[in-house]
Amino acid sequence: MAKQDYYETLGVNKGASADEIKKSYRTLAMKHHPDQNKDNPESEEKFKEISEAYEVLKDDQKRAAYDHYGAEAFEAAMSSGGGAGPGGGFAGAGFSGAFSDIFEDMFGDFVGGGGGRGRQTGPSRGSDVQYTMELTLEEAYKGKETTIKIPLNESCDTCEGSGAEPGTSSEGCDTCGGAGRVRQQQGFFTIERTCPKCQGAGSTLKTPCKKCGGAGREQKNKTLKVKIPAGVDSGRRIRLTAEGEAGVRGGPRGDLYVLIAMKPHKFFKREGANLHCRVPIPVTKAALGGDVDVPTIEESRAKVKIPPGTQTGQQFRLKGKGMTVLRADAKGDMYIELFVETPVNLDKKQQDLIKQLDKSIGDGSSGSKHSPESSGFFKKAKEFWDDIKE
């Protein structure tokens, strides 16, 4: 079964702005929400589809990956453990998460029909962090193990992440009763918000830590080892679980995402696992044939045999000389595209030789077996002009 087109599902074009996507999702979510269509068993499935589409398209990084790779980008991420995709985390947590974005914009967190979604209480989870790593094509071909240093909010050494001055403790929040969230009934909906007093922690500090101001965190530079698999391409994200920022007051850590960005290469252009290289050859070699050495991504050279009469645009495939295929024992191909270079800066003797050659083989306008394309073009041009005269 073909995977849904997220843009088509939300009824927007591929170049739609974030506001247009959000507006369209808001309209469709309200229209197809199961609570509003209790007699229609298909509404829940439709609601899941539009929620899944919005969960991807609302995020710039996920949207870029979807535009480049399609839904396969997320299926690959799920199979490799590299992050949740629409079929996993998006359709699960994201099913309600995407819908809540709209209601949070209007009136805070949403709990349908007084039921609630079972939000986490207690210390808040740390933020996820994204680090962009630039790689050369050679590094992506071989894979790379390196270290990175990034500034992160780490647990405070003085209070050990509790936020309380050493020797003191916290007490239950009297506003939310320790739940970390407060509720308010508004007609059909129950609105749930983070407690404004304890900020979701469920407790307040008697004496905040002087060093971190009660946050339980302080910024430090953290050094991490990162292993980049061979075959990665721009847009790929590598997740390091629990290597993001420390949570507030001892909360769980967020994740670190390493986003891959490829540097331009002086010879090659990449297309998936295949490489393309444009190689100039002198007109004499194009006419007479010969061999030409070309560079490869393996940092070696390959010999390409040029047949006599080679024309600009002709391609030659070097099998297995392309990029490593990600997480597979295979390699793509390398395509050599030739273009014939017209000689420049000729001296008089060289110009005379060219003139002699021109007289010998003809310039194509009067017909010549040595220049079949030119002869064919000018023959058709003559017939065209003759038809105009008639």
LOLUM-181473 format. One record per residue (C-alpha): chain; x, y, z; residue number from 0. Coordinates in nm, 4 decimals, padded with zeros to 6 digits. Layout:
// residues N
DOSE|ch|px|py|pz|i
DOSE|A|X|Y|Z|NUM .
...
//
This chain:
// residues 390
DOSE|ch|px|py|pz|i
DOSE|A|00.0000|00.0000|00.0000|0 .
DOSE|A|00.1422|00.3379|-00.1020|1 .
DOSE|A|00.2404|00.5720|00.1775|2 .
DOSE|A|00.0303|00.8843|00.2074|3 .
DOSE|A|00.1599|01.2115|00.0689|4 .
DOSE|A|00.1782|01.4416|00.3721|5 .
DOSE|A|00.1236|01.7594|00.1686|6 .
DOSE|A|-00.1774|01.6079|-00.0054|7 .
DOSE|A|-00.3146|01.4849|00.3284|8 .
DOSE|A|-00.3079|01.8393|00.4681|9 .
DOSE|A|-00.4297|01.9929|00.1421|10 .
DOSE|A|-00.1277|02.2219|00.0950|11 .
DOSE|A|00.1369|02.2518|-00.1744|12 .
DOSE|A|00.5025|02.1583|-00.1213|13 .
DOSE|A|00.6090|02.5209|-00.0859|14 .
DOSE|A|00.3523|02.6046|00.1821|15 .
DOSE|A|00.4670|02.8151|00.4760|16 .
DOSE|A|00.4615|02.6938|00.8359|17 .
DOSE|A|00.1579|02.9140|00.9052|18 .
DOSE|A|-00.0311|02.7713|00.6071|19 .
DOSE|A|00.0432|02.4160|00.7196|20 .
DOSE|A|-00.0675|02.4921|01.0737|21 .
DOSE|A|-00.3878|02.6644|00.9602|22 .
DOSE|A|-00.4799|02.3743|00.7341|23 .
DOSE|A|-00.4095|02.1212|01.0066|24 .
DOSE|A|-00.6191|02.3148|01.2566|25 .
DOSE|A|-00.9187|02.3109|01.0236|26 .
DOSE|A|-00.8866|01.9409|00.9387|27 .
DOSE|A|-00.8188|01.8345|01.2988|28 .
DOSE|A|-01.1343|02.0032|01.4234|29 .
DOSE|A|-01.3345|01.8574|01.1337|30 .
DOSE|A|-01.2179|01.4957|01.1748|31 .
DOSE|A|-01.1637|01.4713|01.5508|32 .
DOSE|A|-01.3247|01.1430|01.6700|33 .
DOSE|A|-01.5172|01.3210|01.9465|34 .
DOSE|A|-01.6950|01.5236|01.6814|35 .
DOSE|A|-01.7634|01.2188|01.4580|36 .
DOSE|A|-01.8707|00.9429|01.6938|37 .
DOSE|A|-02.0951|00.7868|01.4284|38 .
DOSE|A|-01.8178|00.7706|01.1702|39 .
DOSE|A|-01.5686|00.4879|01.2396|40 .
DOSE|A|-01.3334|00.6202|00.9682|41 .
DOSE|A|-01.2826|00.9572|01.1385|42 .
DOSE|A|-01.0251|00.8269|01.3858|43 .
DOSE|A|-00.8063|00.6836|01.1068|44 .
DOSE|A|-00.8368|01.0078|00.9090|45 .
DOSE|A|-00.7473|01.2074|01.2182|46 .
DOSE|A|-00.4383|00.9902|01.2705|47 .
DOSE|A|-00.3279|01.0484|00.9112|48 .
DOSE|A|-00.3493|01.4263|00.9306|49 .
DOSE|A|-00.1826|01.4267|01.2730|50 .
DOSE|A|00.1037|01.2164|01.1387|51 .
DOSE|A|00.1453|01.4490|00.8402|52 .
DOSE|A|00.1459|01.7597|01.0593|53 .
DOSE|A|00.3939|01.6090|01.3063|54 .
DOSE|A|00.6477|01.5820|01.0203|55 .
DOSE|A|00.5766|01.9006|00.8253|56 .
DOSE|A|00.5683|02.1319|01.1287|57 .
DOSE|A|00.9332|02.0487|01.2073|58 .
DOSE|A|01.1873|02.2041|00.9681|59 .
DOSE|A|01.4378|01.9183|01.0012|60 .
DOSE|A|01.1789|01.6425|00.9621|61 .
DOSE|A|01.0200|01.8271|00.6711|62 .
DOSE|A|01.3576|01.8620|00.4948|63 .
DOSE|A|01.4241|01.4911|00.5390|64 .
DOSE|A|01.0752|01.4062|00.4075|65 .
DOSE|A|01.1177|01.6354|00.1037|66 .
DOSE|A|01.4514|01.4710|00.0220|67 .
DOSE|A|01.3847|01.1048|00.1028|68 .
DOSE|A|01.0087|01.0732|00.1446|69 .
DOSE|A|00.8536|00.8615|00.4184|70 .
DOSE|A|01.1428|00.6134|00.3813|71 .
DOSE|A|01.3627|00.8538|00.5772|72 .
DOSE|A|01.1571|00.7879|00.8897|73 .
DOSE|A|01.1117|00.4176|00.8247|74 .
DOSE|A|01.4916|00.3876|00.8036|75 .
DOSE|A|01.5308|00.5826|01.1242|76 .
DOSE|A|01.2939|00.3486|01.3043|77 .
DOSE|A|01.4622|00.0315|01.1768|78 .
DOSE|A|01.8073|00.1581|01.2802|79 .
DOSE|A|01.7011|00.2977|01.6168|80 .
DOSE|A|01.7929|00.6455|01.4978|81 .
DOSE|A|01.4748|00.8192|01.6082|82 .
DOSE|A|01.1004|00.8009|01.5954|83 .
DOSE|A|00.9213|00.8202|01.2640|84 .
DOSE|A|00.5623|00.8703|01.1554|85 .
DOSE|A|00.4907|00.5005|01.1922|86 .
DOSE|A|00.6271|00.4943|01.5452|87 .
DOSE|A|00.6642|00.7904|01.7763|88 .
DOSE|A|00.4648|01.0232|01.5543|89 .
DOSE|A|00.1615|00.8037|01.5244|90 .
DOSE|A|00.1776|00.7247|01.8940|91 .
DOSE|A|00.2857|01.0184|02.1057|92 .
DOSE|A|00.2688|01.2439|01.8009|93 .
DOSE|A|-00.0967|01.1566|01.7373|94 .
DOSE|A|-00.1983|01.3563|02.0414|95 .
DOSE|A|00.1120|01.5759|02.0400|96 .
DOSE|A|00.0374|01.7321|01.7038|97 .
DOSE|A|-00.3256|01.7977|01.7963|98 .
DOSE|A|-00.2228|01.9541|02.1276|99 .
DOSE|A|-00.0061|02.2091|01.9453|100 .
DOSE|A|-00.3171|02.3740|01.8073|101 .
DOSE|A|-00.5066|02.3774|02.1384|102 .
DOSE|A|-00.2037|02.4947|02.3341|103 .
DOSE|A|-00.1874|02.7940|02.0995|104 .
DOSE|A|-00.5518|02.8727|02.1750|105 .
DOSE|A|-00.5888|02.7933|02.5430|106 .
DOSE|A|-00.3018|02.5890|02.6876|107 .
DOSE|A|-00.2700|02.2110|02.7158|108 .
DOSE|A|-00.5675|02.0025|02.6068|109 .
DOSE|A|-00.7416|01.7208|02.7861|110 .
DOSE|A|-01.0439|01.5933|02.5901|111 .
DOSE|A|-01.3760|01.5346|02.7628|112 .
DOSE|A|-01.2254|01.5530|03.1119|113 .
DOSE|A|-01.0279|01.2295|03.0505|114 .
DOSE|A|-00.6723|01.3583|03.0344|115 .
DOSE|A|-00.3635|01.2325|02.8590|116 .
DOSE|A|-00.1649|01.1338|03.1664|117 .
DOSE|A|00.1032|01.4031|03.1444|118 .
DOSE|A|00.4292|01.3525|03.3270|119 .
DOSE|A|00.4641|01.5333|03.6561|120 .
DOSE|A|00.7708|01.6050|03.8620|121 .
DOSE|A|01.1077|01.7399|03.7425|122 .
DOSE|A|01.1063|01.8451|03.3774|123 .
DOSE|A|01.3005|01.6530|03.1144|124 .
DOSE|A|01.6023|01.8296|02.9694|125 .
DOSE|A|01.5885|01.9781|02.6213|126 .
DOSE|A|01.6994|01.7909|02.3131|127 .
DOSE|A|02.0038|01.9454|02.1471|128 .
DOSE|A|02.1024|01.9479|01.7822|129 .
DOSE|A|02.4637|01.9686|01.6697|130 .
DOSE|A|02.5484|02.0171|01.3006|131 .
DOSE|A|02.8546|01.8257|01.1838|132 .
DOSE|A|03.0107|01.9045|00.8478|133 .
DOSE|A|03.1718|01.6119|00.6672|134 .
DOSE|A|03.3819|01.5824|00.3551|135 .
DOSE|A|03.2703|01.3335|00.0930|136 .
DOSE|A|03.5717|01.1180|00.1766|137 .
DOSE|A|03.4740|01.1085|00.5447|138 .
DOSE|A|03.1174|01.0106|00.4537|139 .
DOSE|A|03.2547|00.7382|00.2244|140 .
DOSE|A|03.4737|00.5816|00.4939|141 .
DOSE|A|03.2761|00.6688|00.8084|142 .
DOSE|A|03.4320|00.8531|01.0970|143 .
DOSE|A|03.4787|00.8317|01.4707|144 .
DOSE|A|03.5438|01.1684|01.6295|145 .
DOSE|A|03.4877|01.3786|01.9382|146 .
DOSE|A|03.2757|01.6918|01.9638|147 .
DOSE|A|03.2644|01.9595|02.2317|148 .
DOSE|A|02.9344|02.1363|02.2919|149 .
DOSE|A|02.8013|02.3709|02.5640|150 .
DOSE|A|02.5224|02.2023|02.7617|151 .
DOSE|A|02.3228|02.2628|03.0762|152 .
DOSE|A|02.4655|02.0077|03.3207|153 .
DOSE|A|02.3649|01.9234|03.6776|154 .
DOSE|A|02.4889|02.1810|03.9264|155 .
DOSE|A|02.7891|02.0503|04.1218|156 .
DOSE|A|02.6884|02.2386|04.4381|157 .
DOSE|A|02.3297|02.1147|04.4785|158 .
DOSE|A|02.3773|01.7960|04.2703|159 .
DOSE|A|02.0853|01.8938|04.0492|160 .
DOSE|A|01.8251|01.9375|04.3232|161 .
DOSE|A|01.8146|02.3173|04.2972|162 .
DOSE|A|01.8167|02.3469|04.6766|163 .
DOSE|A|02.0955|02.5050|04.8778|164 .
DOSE|A|02.2935|02.2258|05.0480|165 .
DOSE|A|02.1440|02.1475|05.3886|166 .
DOSE|A|01.7944|02.2597|05.2861|167 .
DOSE|A|01.5055|02.0761|05.1198|168 .
DOSE|A|01.1995|02.1357|04.9046|169 .
DOSE|A|00.8328|02.1245|05.0027|170 .
DOSE|A|00.5164|02.0257|04.8156|171 .
DOSE|A|00.3609|02.2996|04.6032|172 .
DOSE|A|00.0430|02.4311|04.7660|173 .
DOSE|A|-00.1000|02.5486|04.4316|174 .
DOSE|A|-00.1065|02.2158|04.2457|175 .
DOSE|A|-00.0851|01.9835|04.5482|176 .
DOSE|A|00.2365|01.8304|04.4129|177 .
DOSE|A|00.0847|01.7341|04.0761|178 .
DOSE|A|00.2859|01.9920|03.8814|179 .
DOSE|A|-00.0208|02.0840|03.6746|180 .
DOSE|A|-00.3464|02.2661|03.7332|181 .
DOSE|A|-00.6807|02.2094|03.5591|182 .
DOSE|A|-00.9732|02.4266|03.4679|183 .
DOSE|A|-01.3064|02.3167|03.3193|184 .
DOSE|A|-01.4272|02.5146|03.0176|185 .
DOSE|A|-01.7470|02.3643|02.8773|186 .
DOSE|A|-01.6718|02.0459|02.6833|187 .
DOSE|A|-01.2968|02.0750|02.7413|188 .
DOSE|A|-01.0778|02.0458|03.0458|189 .
DOSE|A|-00.7799|02.2777|03.0136|190 .
DOSE|A|-00.4620|02.1579|03.1819|191 .
DOSE|A|-00.1622|02.3846|03.2294|192 .
DOSE|A|00.1769|02.3678|03.3907|193 .
DOSE|A|00.1568|02.4956|03.7464|194 .
DOSE|A|00.2616|02.8625|03.7393|195 .
DOSE|A|00.4144|02.8469|04.0868|196 .
DOSE|A|00.6375|02.5373|04.0748|197 .
DOSE|A|00.6741|02.5279|03.6926|198 .
DOSE|A|00.5700|02.1618|03.6842|199 .
DOSE|A|00.8141|02.0334|03.9461|200 .
DOSE|A|00.5408|01.9629|04.2011|201 .
DOSE|A|00.7485|02.1183|04.4775|202 .
DOSE|A|00.9020|02.4523|04.5677|203 .
DOSE|A|01.2410|02.5307|04.7176|204 .
DOSE|A|01.2756|02.6771|05.0628|205 .
DOSE|A|01.6244|02.8067|04.9862|206 .
DOSE|A|01.7346|02.7999|04.6197|207 .
DOSE|A|02.0948|02.7059|04.5460|208 .
DOSE|A|02.3043|03.0218|04.5263|209 .
DOSE|A|02.5226|02.8888|04.2444|210 .
DOSE|A|02.2496|02.7869|03.9990|211 .
DOSE|A|01.9611|02.9997|04.1287|212 .
DOSE|A|01.7485|02.6931|04.1991|213 .
DOSE|A|01.7560|02.5596|03.8428|214 .
DOSE|A|01.9737|02.2657|03.9421|215 .
DOSE|A|02.1793|02.3184|03.6239|216 .
DOSE|A|02.4764|02.5166|03.5021|217 .
DOSE|A|02.6315|02.5457|03.1583|218 .
DOSE|A|02.9459|02.3448|03.0893|219 .
DOSE|A|03.1375|02.2252|02.7880|220 .
DOSE|A|03.0820|01.8541|02.7313|221 .
DOSE|A|03.3036|01.6312|02.5177|222 .
DOSE|A|03.1400|01.3333|02.3470|223 .
DOSE|A|03.2538|01.0578|02.1135|224 .
DOSE|A|03.0453|01.0231|01.7972|225 .
DOSE|A|03.0633|00.7384|01.5482|226 .
DOSE|A|02.9507|00.8362|01.1980|227 .
DOSE|A|02.8619|00.5316|00.9840|228 .
DOSE|A|02.9966|00.5055|00.6291|229 .
DOSE|A|02.7498|00.6201|00.3640|230 .
DOSE|A|02.5726|00.8999|00.5540|231 .
DOSE|A|02.4357|01.1914|00.3546|232 .
DOSE|A|02.3166|01.5455|00.4241|233 .
DOSE|A|02.0012|01.5575|00.6348|234 .
DOSE|A|02.0714|01.2353|00.8243|235 .
DOSE|A|02.0375|01.2705|01.2029|236 .
DOSE|A|02.2193|01.0483|01.4501|237 .
DOSE|A|02.0590|01.0294|01.7934|238 .
DOSE|A|02.2646|00.9982|02.1104|239 .
DOSE|A|02.0131|00.9004|02.3765|240 .
DOSE|A|02.0279|01.0926|02.7057|241 .
DOSE|A|02.3241|01.3018|02.5920|242 .
DOSE|A|02.1269|01.6275|02.5664|243 .
DOSE|A|02.0724|01.8815|02.8412|244 .
DOSE|A|02.0188|01.7777|03.2020|245 .
DOSE|A|01.6628|01.8024|03.3286|246 .
DOSE|A|01.5441|02.0708|03.5683|247 .
DOSE|A|01.5931|01.9729|03.9343|248 .
DOSE|A|01.7154|01.6247|03.8626|249 .
DOSE|A|01.4820|01.5525|03.5702|250 .
DOSE|A|01.5865|01.3070|03.2942|251 .
DOSE|A|01.8281|01.4215|03.0262|252 .
DOSE|A|01.7230|01.5098|02.6763|253 .
DOSE|A|01.8769|01.3576|02.3631|254 .
DOSE|A|02.1524|01.4884|02.1376|255 .
DOSE|A|02.0953|01.4832|01.7632|256 .
DOSE|A|02.3955|01.5091|01.5311|257 .
DOSE|A|02.2784|01.6528|01.1968|258 .
DOSE|A|02.4997|01.5685|00.8998|259 .
DOSE|A|02.5846|01.8404|00.6462|260 .
DOSE|A|02.8066|01.7581|00.3490|261 .
DOSE|A|03.0774|01.9944|00.2246|262 .
DOSE|A|03.0959|02.0577|-00.1518|263 .
DOSE|A|03.3590|01.8489|-00.3336|264 .
DOSE|A|03.5980|01.9838|-00.5948|265 .
DOSE|A|03.5419|01.6888|-00.8327|266 .
DOSE|A|03.2314|01.4927|-00.7457|267 .
DOSE|A|02.8600|01.5562|-00.7214|268 .
DOSE|A|02.6645|01.3064|-00.5182|269 .
DOSE|A|02.3289|01.1558|-00.6109|270 .
DOSE|A|02.2335|00.9010|-00.3496|271 .
DOSE|A|02.5039|00.6348|-00.3578|272 .
DOSE|A|02.6237|00.7380|-00.7055|273 .
DOSE|A|02.8881|00.9955|-00.7916|274 .
DOSE|A|02.9153|01.2148|-01.1003|275 .
DOSE|A|03.2354|01.3667|-01.2333|276 .
DOSE|A|03.2630|01.6028|-01.5322|277 .
DOSE|A|03.5923|01.5479|-01.7146|278 .
DOSE|A|03.7308|01.7769|-01.9871|279 .
DOSE|A|03.9290|01.6232|-02.2750|280 .
DOSE|A|04.1151|01.7958|-02.5597|281 .
DOSE|A|03.9527|01.7904|-02.9014|282 .
DOSE|A|04.2407|01.5810|-03.0370|283 .
DOSE|A|04.1788|01.3015|-02.7833|284 .
DOSE|A|03.8073|01.3172|-02.8526|285 .
DOSE|A|03.8757|01.2761|-03.2238|286 .
DOSE|A|04.1518|01.0149|-03.2093|287 .
DOSE|A|04.0608|00.8323|-02.8878|288 .
DOSE|A|04.2908|00.7404|-02.6022|289 .
DOSE|A|04.3027|00.6931|-02.2271|290 .
DOSE|A|04.2345|00.9409|-01.9482|291 .
DOSE|A|04.2981|00.9038|-01.5747|292 .
DOSE|A|04.0209|01.0233|-01.3431|293 .
DOSE|A|04.0168|01.0553|-00.9614|294 .
DOSE|A|03.8009|00.8272|-00.7465|295 .
DOSE|A|03.6492|00.8685|-00.4023|296 .
DOSE|A|03.8862|00.5934|-00.2848|297 .
DOSE|A|04.1628|00.8541|-00.3309|298 .
DOSE|A|04.3112|00.6566|-00.6184|299 .
DOSE|A|04.2766|00.6847|-00.9963|300 .
DOSE|A|04.0838|00.4961|-01.2608|301 .
DOSE|A|04.1712|00.4676|-01.6301|302 .
DOSE|A|03.8901|00.5398|-01.8746|303 .
DOSE|A|03.9264|00.4387|-02.2399|304 .
DOSE|A|03.8007|00.7084|-02.4759|305 .
DOSE|A|03.6842|00.5761|-02.8163|306 .
DOSE|A|03.7619|00.7791|-03.1334|307 .
DOSE|A|03.4905|01.0295|-03.2213|308 .
DOSE|A|03.3768|01.0856|-02.8605|309 .
DOSE|A|03.1286|01.3727|-02.8255|310 .
DOSE|A|03.0532|01.6144|-02.5414|311 .
DOSE|A|02.8021|01.4681|-02.2978|312 .
DOSE|A|02.8956|01.1023|-02.3439|313 .
DOSE|A|02.8947|00.9131|-02.0138|314 .
DOSE|A|03.0953|00.6182|-01.8890|315 .
DOSE|A|03.0017|00.4155|-01.5818|316 .
DOSE|A|03.2619|00.2869|-01.3395|317 .
DOSE|A|03.0785|00.0165|-01.1466|318 .
DOSE|A|03.1327|00.0081|-00.7700|319 .
DOSE|A|03.3336|00.3310|-00.7670|320 .
DOSE|A|03.0611|00.5380|-00.6005|321 .
DOSE|A|02.9699|00.5969|-00.2343|322 .
DOSE|A|02.9345|00.3359|00.0351|323 .
DOSE|A|02.5689|00.2405|00.0837|324 .
DOSE|A|02.4591|00.3207|00.4399|325 .
DOSE|A|02.4529|00.0092|00.6606|326 .
DOSE|A|02.5048|-00.2236|00.3646|327 .
DOSE|A|02.7949|-00.4118|00.2111|328 .
DOSE|A|02.7586|-00.2373|-00.1244|329 .
DOSE|A|02.8768|00.0654|-00.3185|330 .
DOSE|A|02.7193|00.2874|-00.5785|331 .
DOSE|A|02.8629|00.3679|-00.9210|332 .
DOSE|A|03.0639|00.6562|-01.0572|333 .
DOSE|A|02.9580|00.8277|-01.3798|334 .
DOSE|A|03.2117|01.0112|-01.5937|335 .
DOSE|A|03.0629|01.2772|-01.8221|336 .
DOSE|A|03.3007|01.4053|-02.0883|337 .
DOSE|A|03.3041|01.7442|-02.2500|338 .
DOSE|A|03.5262|01.8264|-02.5442|339 .
DOSE|A|03.7330|02.1383|-02.4896|340 .
DOSE|A|03.7918|02.3709|-02.7857|341 .
DOSE|A|04.1572|02.4803|-02.8029|342 .
DOSE|A|04.2334|02.8428|-02.7131|343 .
DOSE|A|04.5364|03.0758|-02.7320|344 .
DOSE|A|04.6612|02.9231|-03.0589|345 .
DOSE|A|04.9716|03.0666|-03.2245|346 .
DOSE|A|04.9835|03.1280|-03.6026|347 .
DOSE|A|05.1353|02.7907|-03.6846|348 .
DOSE|A|04.8668|02.6098|-03.4877|349 .
DOSE|A|04.5937|02.8195|-03.6501|350 .
DOSE|A|04.7293|02.7270|-03.9951|351 .
DOSE|A|04.7177|02.3595|-03.9034|352 .
DOSE|A|04.3575|02.3946|-03.7903|353 .
DOSE|A|04.2709|02.5679|-04.1188|354 .
DOSE|A|04.4280|02.2832|-04.3141|355 .
DOSE|A|04.2281|02.0335|-04.1113|356 .
DOSE|A|03.9126|02.2347|-04.1741|357 .
DOSE|A|03.9704|02.2248|-04.5515|358 .
DOSE|A|04.0387|01.8535|-04.5330|359 .
DOSE|A|03.7324|01.7446|-04.3349|360 .
DOSE|A|03.4933|02.0346|-04.4003|361 .
DOSE|A|03.3045|02.2503|-04.1509|362 .
DOSE|A|02.9786|02.0566|-04.1802|363 .
DOSE|A|02.7785|02.3276|-04.3590|364 .
DOSE|A|02.8361|02.1727|-04.7021|365 .
DOSE|A|02.7988|01.8151|-04.5830|366 .
DOSE|A|03.0697|01.5976|-04.4386|367 .
DOSE|A|03.0948|01.2387|-04.3191|368 .
DOSE|A|03.3373|01.3596|-04.0507|369 .
DOSE|A|03.0778|01.5903|-03.8901|370 .
DOSE|A|02.7452|01.4059|-03.9243|371 .
DOSE|A|02.5574|01.6095|-03.6651|372 .
DOSE|A|02.6650|01.9421|-03.8171|373 .
DOSE|A|02.5858|01.8173|-04.1676|374 .
DOSE|A|02.2441|01.6944|-04.0574|375 .
DOSE|A|02.1645|02.0235|-03.8846|376 .
DOSE|A|02.2592|02.2441|-04.1787|377 .
DOSE|A|02.0739|02.0174|-04.4229|378 .
DOSE|A|01.7547|02.0591|-04.2185|379 .
DOSE|A|01.8180|02.4327|-04.1895|380 .
DOSE|A|01.8477|02.4640|-04.5690|381 .
DOSE|A|01.5211|02.2742|-04.6168|382 .
DOSE|A|01.3558|02.5027|-04.3604|383 .
DOSE|A|01.4688|02.8163|-04.5389|384 .
DOSE|A|01.3627|02.6750|-04.8772|385 .
DOSE|A|01.0131|02.6102|-04.7392|386 .
DOSE|A|00.9902|02.9700|-04.6184|387 .
DOSE|A|01.0778|03.1039|-04.9637|388 .
DOSE|A|00.8012|02.8968|-05.1237|389 .
//
